[in-house]
């Protein structure tokens, strides 16, 4: 009998020994009858009591009520809005766990997913990519509610497991200058005629501009427009954007053209490129981690000056443009014609700004439905020495499946022969896969390793969202010759 087993057997009947942490940041224990118990607020290796509020045949869920032996990794949450109490903010789940331990939990989640879902074990565990634990969140969607009972407007994230908006006056994961604006923003919306018809403010910070996108369900009065202008004048660097309907209706206050406004953009200085974006575009939440992520990914990919690279799910060109400083030729592929046009515009803008002799490599962009990839489509995109794959949460299953089918020749050769370039097509030698969902990464890794002829040579986590359960990661796959 192990020492831990002896401790469990000696526990009082209402105590639980916490064994691990799940991806919802719940402690995982086992009751005396063997049921799994998920405990909000509990940490691994703690002895706790919990109030069980949900029971199923094989598991129970409860809330921490007492800690009898505390984890050495438990810390005091920095933000007063964090906790298990009523009204606590639901934006963070792990502020009570030391940041280094959070990374270890995410690394374990990545390895467990790779093995249990994909039967893949990385040959090397990469050093985690970490950065600032506070003030990192340059993108956020803040809910806005005028609460009559409180006589105030609330602006922030939702309360834990609730549709209500947390009563926040500060937020430590937002940039300090944005956190300092929460109370002034509450006062601003509270003074507006439209305080009952503005459900959200979307935040997007560039390197020198903070864009605030106000969603409004009814046209704004001239007095409200003036209030927004005056707020912008009092807070240098703030741009107000208005969104009367869907994302396509977003526009600068006063109808300014984008060329006449200070650019919303972020730089990737290691590669000498700048990425313009609109406030509703998808960009990485954490600019500090993104810079390291791009640099690490391209070092792992190691594109040569004589190589052609495909950037699958290229978005606005976050990886494509840096790749164009390293490889001979780059192809960026995305599912939307609009995004492809935006990527092309970003490339041309950066190309025009480059000094003579430092021009970007030949780069093209193509729109393709990447969730309906076929072997024929894959071959038609041409031979590439290396791939960079950065899919959304759904992963890149169709892409990996098409690659596996080509490797195993599970398609009609006569059909493929009618595809131009089929006779010369070969699999890429190396794939770097950047993932925001360890489950879909593991699924795709299983296909690449067991059916497409690759080894998983390395994998590691990227702590893009400190204090949350969100797991991002990188995996490297090498072709087996």
Wavefront OBJ file of the C-alpha trace (Angstrom):
o trace
v 0.000 0.000 0.000
v 1.378 3.417 -0.965
v 1.747 6.281 1.479
v -0.988 8.171 -0.378
v -3.345 5.178 -0.097
v -2.708 5.028 3.647
v -3.533 8.733 3.939
v -6.793 8.240 2.008
v -7.834 5.308 4.194
v -7.225 7.361 7.334
v -9.234 10.373 6.198
v -12.425 11.401 8.002
v -15.485 10.371 5.925
v -16.245 13.900 4.670
v -12.659 14.655 3.558
v -11.413 14.226 -0.010
v -7.850 13.834 -1.303
v -7.463 15.880 -4.503
v -5.426 14.007 -7.122
v -5.325 16.297 -10.157
v -6.853 19.281 -11.914
v -9.115 19.061 -14.960
v -9.331 21.559 -17.831
v -12.184 23.380 -16.103
v -9.753 24.046 -13.229
v -11.697 21.711 -10.945
v -9.897 19.501 -8.463
v -10.427 15.785 -9.152
v -10.851 13.375 -6.243
v -12.551 10.038 -5.525
v -15.178 9.476 -2.885
v -15.109 6.472 -0.543
v -17.363 4.539 -2.922
v -15.053 5.192 -5.882
v -17.014 7.952 -7.609
v -15.077 10.725 -9.293
v -15.713 14.046 -7.537
v -15.012 17.363 -9.285
v -14.416 20.169 -6.792
v -14.424 23.816 -7.764
v -11.635 25.727 -6.033
v -9.605 22.667 -4.956
v -6.017 22.027 -6.058
v -3.959 18.840 -6.495
v -2.568 17.222 -3.305
v -4.936 19.131 -1.033
v -7.169 17.503 1.582
v -10.533 19.235 1.420
v -14.210 19.139 2.246
v -16.780 19.994 -0.387
v -20.467 20.672 -0.734
v -21.702 18.282 -3.430
v -24.419 19.970 -5.477
v -24.672 17.653 -8.476
v -24.807 13.873 -8.538
v -24.669 11.438 -11.463
v -24.219 7.648 -11.590
v -20.436 7.799 -12.024
v -19.455 11.244 -10.809
v -20.320 14.118 -8.530
v -19.594 17.831 -8.610
v -19.217 20.163 -5.678
v -17.762 23.378 -4.323
v -14.874 23.689 -1.913
v -15.960 24.406 1.680
v -12.757 23.790 3.667
v -9.057 23.109 3.094
v -7.481 20.782 5.660
v -4.092 20.499 3.911
v -3.188 23.289 1.498
v -1.195 22.916 -1.730
v 2.213 24.593 -1.825
v 1.141 25.989 -5.211
v -1.922 27.805 -3.872
v -1.575 31.600 -4.074
v -3.737 34.567 -3.141
v -5.661 35.713 -6.247
v -4.521 39.146 -7.363
v -7.936 40.238 -8.624
v -10.701 41.015 -6.093
v -13.307 39.812 -8.598
v -11.955 36.231 -8.593
v -13.428 33.513 -6.408
v -16.247 31.066 -5.787
v -18.518 33.610 -4.107
v -21.764 34.889 -5.634
v -21.017 37.562 -8.215
v -17.433 36.404 -8.805
v -16.095 37.098 -12.298
v -15.976 34.101 -14.617
v -13.204 35.461 -16.839
v -10.437 33.553 -14.993
v -10.424 30.080 -13.455
v -6.890 29.584 -12.106
v -5.830 32.728 -10.249
v -5.560 30.656 -7.052
v -2.833 28.479 -8.659
v 0.764 29.657 -9.112
v 1.354 30.618 -12.797
v 4.178 28.076 -13.183
v 1.884 25.329 -11.893
v -0.814 26.437 -14.348
v 1.638 25.815 -17.183
v 2.481 22.372 -15.798
v -1.232 21.483 -15.694
v -1.620 22.541 -19.332
v 1.463 20.579 -20.383
v 0.011 17.495 -18.715
v -3.321 18.107 -20.503
v -1.514 18.284 -23.855
v 0.431 15.066 -23.242
v -2.678 13.245 -21.967
v -4.717 14.285 -25.002
v -1.975 13.266 -27.432
v -1.703 9.840 -25.865
v -5.298 8.998 -24.960
v -6.941 10.438 -28.094
v -4.193 10.067 -30.710
v -1.936 7.345 -29.265
v 0.952 9.720 -29.942
v 3.868 10.553 -27.674
v 6.164 13.412 -28.638
v 9.834 12.464 -28.790
v 10.750 15.790 -27.162
v 8.785 18.039 -24.806
v 9.359 21.653 -25.803
v 10.012 24.294 -23.191
v 6.694 26.086 -22.552
v 6.172 29.509 -24.075
v 5.311 31.825 -21.189
v 4.999 35.561 -20.765
v 3.425 38.188 -18.531
v 0.730 36.731 -16.289
v -1.049 40.085 -15.904
v -2.110 42.880 -18.231
v -1.730 40.642 -21.262
v -5.226 40.554 -22.727
v -5.332 42.912 -25.725
v -8.648 41.533 -26.983
v -11.850 41.096 -25.010
v -15.608 41.241 -25.418
v -17.042 43.118 -22.456
v -20.741 42.860 -21.718
v -22.656 46.026 -20.865
v -25.792 46.050 -18.664
v -27.789 48.876 -17.151
v -28.948 47.343 -13.850
v -31.869 49.291 -12.416
v -31.654 47.629 -8.999
v -28.070 48.815 -8.624
v -28.701 52.142 -10.275
v -25.560 51.641 -12.333
v -24.146 50.361 -15.598
v -21.937 47.267 -15.300
v -19.169 46.571 -17.832
v -17.095 43.412 -17.747
v -17.110 39.647 -18.062
v -20.005 37.453 -16.985
v -20.232 36.148 -13.465
v -19.209 32.542 -12.879
v -21.779 30.190 -14.480
v -24.204 33.048 -14.970
v -25.649 35.390 -17.592
v -25.239 38.300 -15.208
v -22.388 40.762 -15.676
v -19.822 40.888 -12.879
v -19.681 44.147 -10.936
v -16.088 44.977 -11.906
v -14.187 48.192 -11.296
v -10.812 46.710 -12.268
v -9.454 43.749 -14.226
v -5.891 42.583 -13.852
v -5.670 40.575 -17.073
v -6.628 43.580 -19.212
v -3.925 46.141 -20.026
v -3.586 48.550 -17.055
v -4.780 51.545 -19.095
v -7.917 49.617 -20.097
v -8.557 48.419 -16.543
v -8.332 52.048 -15.431
v -11.028 52.931 -17.988
v -13.661 50.527 -16.632
v -15.145 52.975 -14.145
v -15.060 55.940 -16.593
v -16.721 53.703 -19.214
v -19.461 52.774 -16.746
v -20.031 56.444 -16.050
v -20.024 57.269 -19.762
v -22.609 54.636 -20.736
v -24.677 55.488 -17.648
v -24.943 59.090 -18.851
v -25.980 58.147 -22.393
v -29.498 58.169 -23.795
v -28.752 54.685 -25.196
v -27.654 53.093 -21.907
v -30.337 50.376 -22.254
v -29.569 49.516 -25.884
v -25.772 49.062 -25.864
v -25.137 45.370 -24.974
v -21.361 45.129 -25.420
v -18.038 46.850 -25.977
v -15.406 44.907 -27.892
v -11.816 45.777 -27.056
v -8.918 45.495 -29.500
v -5.525 46.980 -28.646
v -2.838 47.596 -31.235
v 0.697 48.740 -30.493
v -0.367 52.400 -30.327
v -4.181 52.435 -30.551
v -6.944 51.093 -28.326
v -10.119 50.445 -30.314
v -13.457 50.265 -28.491
v -16.307 48.876 -30.600
v -19.688 49.891 -29.200
v -22.543 47.587 -30.190
v -25.756 49.649 -30.265
v -29.212 48.287 -31.066
v -30.744 51.683 -31.866
v -29.285 54.756 -33.647
v -27.255 56.929 -31.288
v -28.399 60.454 -30.537
v -26.205 63.407 -31.430
v -25.674 63.972 -27.698
v -24.420 60.393 -27.251
v -22.070 60.718 -30.222
v -20.653 63.863 -28.646
v -20.183 62.050 -25.325
v -18.153 59.365 -27.120
v -16.004 62.019 -28.819
v -15.312 63.748 -25.522
v -14.380 60.438 -23.880
v -11.917 59.763 -26.710
v -10.423 63.239 -26.281
v -9.878 62.572 -22.550
v -8.224 59.214 -23.215
v -5.462 59.619 -25.836
v -5.035 56.647 -28.118
v -8.667 55.531 -27.820
v -10.661 55.083 -31.029
v -14.424 54.614 -30.933
v -15.914 52.298 -33.518
v -19.659 51.772 -33.872
v -21.456 48.510 -34.658
v -25.181 49.018 -35.401
v -25.729 45.436 -36.671
v -23.403 42.570 -37.694
v -19.580 42.700 -37.769
v -19.671 43.945 -41.376
v -21.297 47.205 -40.179
v -18.400 48.214 -37.908
v -17.109 51.714 -38.731
v -15.133 54.498 -37.110
v -17.048 57.150 -35.207
v -17.845 60.161 -37.430
v -17.378 58.033 -40.538
v -13.633 58.619 -40.701
v -11.927 56.577 -43.384
v -9.332 54.165 -42.067
v -6.591 55.940 -43.987
v -7.331 59.106 -42.035
v -7.167 57.449 -38.637
v -4.204 56.220 -36.675
v -3.562 52.640 -37.785
v -4.660 49.728 -35.634
v -1.741 47.323 -36.035
v 0.797 45.175 -34.227
v 4.438 44.626 -35.153
v 6.515 41.462 -35.416
v 9.862 43.258 -35.059
v 12.039 40.155 -35.381
v 10.853 39.891 -38.991
v 10.427 43.610 -39.732
v 6.718 43.298 -40.556
v 3.629 45.086 -39.300
v 0.141 43.574 -39.229
v -2.747 46.027 -39.753
v -6.107 44.708 -38.564
v -9.680 45.789 -37.902
v -11.028 45.683 -34.344
v -13.384 42.782 -35.140
v -10.706 40.695 -36.908
v -9.360 37.575 -35.270
v -5.907 38.310 -33.869
v -4.122 36.642 -30.979
v -5.265 37.869 -27.565
v -1.761 38.037 -26.115
v 0.693 40.096 -28.223
v 3.706 39.227 -26.049
v 3.162 35.496 -26.465
v 2.251 35.864 -30.149
v 5.646 37.392 -30.969
v 7.433 34.487 -29.279
v 5.023 31.951 -30.802
v 5.681 33.160 -34.346
v 9.446 33.209 -33.821
v 9.523 29.758 -32.135
v 7.238 28.198 -34.775
v 9.395 29.424 -37.640
v 12.598 28.331 -35.936
v 11.088 24.859 -35.565
v 9.929 24.898 -39.187
v 13.361 26.192 -40.306
v 12.348 27.250 -43.851
v 15.296 27.560 -46.209
v 15.899 30.213 -48.847
v 15.401 27.566 -51.517
v 12.162 26.140 -50.082
v 8.455 26.564 -50.766
v 6.171 26.710 -47.707
v 2.382 26.540 -47.365
v 0.702 28.402 -44.505
v -2.648 26.657 -43.976
v -5.360 28.737 -42.245
v -3.243 31.847 -42.854
v -5.743 34.396 -41.473
v -4.414 37.926 -41.935
v -0.862 36.669 -42.497
v 0.411 36.359 -38.911
v 2.772 33.571 -40.031
v 2.700 34.142 -43.796
v 4.426 37.519 -43.770
v 7.277 36.417 -41.462
v 7.656 33.283 -43.611
v 8.067 35.542 -46.640
v 11.263 36.914 -45.057
v 12.761 33.411 -44.856
v 11.525 31.077 -47.611
v 11.847 31.196 -51.389
v 8.090 31.077 -51.952
v 5.048 31.112 -49.666
v 1.438 30.126 -50.310
v -1.141 31.345 -47.779
v -4.470 29.495 -47.803
v -7.603 30.582 -45.967
v -11.295 29.715 -46.174
v -12.639 33.211 -46.815
v -12.241 35.352 -49.944
v -12.499 38.433 -47.721
v -9.657 37.241 -45.478
v -7.549 36.325 -48.489
v -7.986 39.831 -49.850
v -7.043 41.301 -46.469
v -3.956 39.068 -46.292
v -2.939 40.121 -49.793
v -3.379 43.788 -48.828
v -1.222 43.317 -45.702
v 1.470 41.637 -47.793
v 1.474 44.421 -50.398
v 1.604 47.108 -47.712
v 4.596 45.465 -46.040
v 6.283 44.831 -49.382
v 6.030 48.518 -50.256
v 7.599 49.469 -46.909
v 10.593 47.150 -47.236
v 14.007 48.610 -48.114
v 15.606 47.756 -51.454
v 17.235 44.350 -51.289
v 15.063 43.259 -48.352
v 11.852 42.586 -50.278
v 9.518 39.807 -49.195
v 9.625 36.551 -51.144
v 7.089 35.580 -53.793
v 3.843 35.114 -51.875
v 0.374 34.225 -53.086
v -2.945 33.785 -51.289
v -5.739 31.381 -52.174
v -9.259 30.888 -50.802
v -10.074 27.236 -50.130
v -12.620 25.453 -47.931
v -10.130 23.797 -45.617
v -12.806 21.702 -43.908
v -13.592 19.956 -47.207
v -10.080 19.237 -48.436
v -9.572 16.326 -50.814
v -6.385 14.646 -52.076
v -6.986 16.234 -55.486
v -7.203 19.712 -53.951
v -4.080 19.039 -51.934
v -2.124 18.050 -55.023
v -3.444 21.064 -56.969
v -1.859 23.397 -54.395
v 1.545 22.066 -55.415
v 4.567 20.571 -53.736
v 5.771 22.300 -50.587
v 8.887 21.455 -48.624
v 7.236 22.433 -45.343
v 3.815 23.292 -43.897
v 2.700 25.663 -41.166
v -0.787 24.663 -39.936
v -2.696 27.002 -37.596
v -6.365 25.939 -37.576
v -9.290 27.111 -35.423
v -10.603 24.943 -32.571
v -12.111 22.472 -35.048
v -8.604 21.467 -36.104
v -7.367 20.353 -39.532
v -8.928 16.906 -39.849
v -9.787 17.116 -43.573
v -6.256 18.299 -44.372
v -4.628 15.496 -42.353
v -7.046 12.921 -43.823
v -6.254 13.995 -47.403
v -2.546 13.729 -46.646
v -3.045 10.265 -45.157
v -5.049 9.100 -48.174
v -2.321 10.258 -50.549
v 0.303 8.460 -48.490
v -1.694 5.234 -48.376
v -2.897 5.594 -51.985
v -6.486 5.022 -50.947
v -7.792 7.022 -53.914
v -8.311 6.080 -57.541
v -4.893 6.620 -59.213
v -6.574 7.272 -62.568
v -8.594 10.055 -60.970
v -5.526 11.598 -59.388
v -3.558 11.388 -62.635
v -5.959 13.924 -64.122
v -4.830 16.429 -61.471
v -1.998 18.651 -62.796
v 1.248 18.045 -60.938
v 0.156 14.703 -59.436
v 3.139 12.803 -60.772
v 5.640 15.109 -59.005
v 3.702 15.630 -55.765
v 5.362 14.619 -52.506
v 4.493 15.046 -48.848
v 6.106 17.967 -46.962
v 9.218 16.998 -45.041
v 8.167 18.885 -41.924
v 4.904 20.183 -40.465
v 4.605 22.635 -37.591
v 1.076 22.539 -36.188
v -0.049 25.421 -33.944
v -3.165 24.424 -32.001
v -5.727 26.106 -29.760
v -7.441 22.818 -28.838
v -5.439 19.824 -27.549
v -8.257 17.388 -28.379
v -8.379 18.192 -32.105
v -4.575 18.392 -32.241
v -4.412 14.889 -30.765
v -6.957 13.586 -33.272
v -5.044 15.070 -36.210
v -1.698 13.950 -34.774
v -3.032 10.390 -34.678
v -3.807 10.594 -38.396
v -0.425 12.101 -39.267
v 1.563 9.565 -37.240
v -0.396 6.365 -37.806
v -1.682 6.904 -41.349
v 0.262 9.693 -43.088
v 3.824 8.556 -42.386
v 5.100 11.114 -39.836
v 6.823 11.140 -36.450
v 5.850 13.601 -33.743
v 9.317 14.867 -32.901
v 8.324 17.613 -30.445
v 5.361 19.207 -28.682
v 4.848 21.818 -26.002
v 2.342 24.246 -24.556
v 1.870 27.942 -25.210
v 0.389 29.844 -22.249
v -1.569 32.302 -24.374
v -4.276 32.784 -21.697
v -2.780 32.789 -18.176
v -5.271 32.060 -15.347
v -7.697 30.340 -17.724
v -8.075 26.682 -18.687
v -7.395 27.455 -22.365
v -4.555 25.311 -23.773
v -2.578 26.333 -26.856
v 0.324 24.288 -28.126
v 2.846 23.554 -30.873
v 3.652 20.144 -32.338
v 6.321 19.243 -34.896
v 5.970 16.344 -37.352
v 8.779 14.931 -39.488
v 8.209 12.780 -42.553
v 9.329 9.168 -42.212
v 11.376 8.351 -45.296
l 1 2 3 4 5 6 7 8 9 10 11 12 13 14 15 16 17 18 19 20 21 22 23 24 25 26 27 28 29 30 31 32 33 34 35 36 37 38 39 40 41 42 43 44 45 46 47 48 49 50 51 52 53 54 55 56 57 58 59 60 61 62 63 64 65 66 67 68 69 70 71 72 73 74 75 76 77 78 79 80 81 82 83 84 85 86 87 88 89 90 91 92 93 94 95 96 97 98 99 100 101 102 103 104 105 106 107 108 109 110 111 112 113 114 115 116 117 118 119 120 121 122 123 124 125 126 127 128 129 130 131 132 133 134 135 136 137 138 139 140 141 142 143 144 145 146 147 148 149 150 151 152 153 154 155 156 157 158 159 160 161 162 163 164 165 166 167 168 169 170 171 172 173 174 175 176 177 178 179 180 181 182 183 184 185 186 187 188 189 190 191 192 193 194 195 196 197 198 199 200 201 202 203 204 205 206 207 208 209 210 211 212 213 214 215 216 217 218 219 220 221 222 223 224 225 226 227 228 229 230 231 232 233 234 235 236 237 238 239 240 241 242 243 244 245 246 247 248 249 250 251 252 253 254 255 256 257 258 259 260 261 262 263 264 265 266 267 268 269 270 271 272 273 274 275 276 277 278 279 280 281 282 283 284 285 286 287 288 289 290 291 292 293 294 295 296 297 298 299 300 301 302 303 304 305 306 307 308 309 310 311 312 313 314 315 316 317 318 319 320 321 322 323 324 325 326 327 328 329 330 331 332 333 334 335 336 337 338 339 340 341 342 343 344 345 346 347 348 349 350 351 352 353 354 355 356 357 358 359 360 361 362 363 364 365 366 367 368 369 370 371 372 373 374 375 376 377 378 379 380 381 382 383 384 385 386 387 388 389 390 391 392 393 394 395 396 397 398 399 400 401 402 403 404 405 406 407 408 409 410 411 412 413 414 415 416 417 418 419 420 421 422 423 424 425 426 427 428 429 430 431 432 433 434 435 436 437 438 439 440 441 442 443 444 445 446 447 448 449 450 451 452 453 454 455 456 457 458 459 460 461 462 463 464 465 466 467 468 469 470 471 472 473 474 475 476 477 478 479 480 481
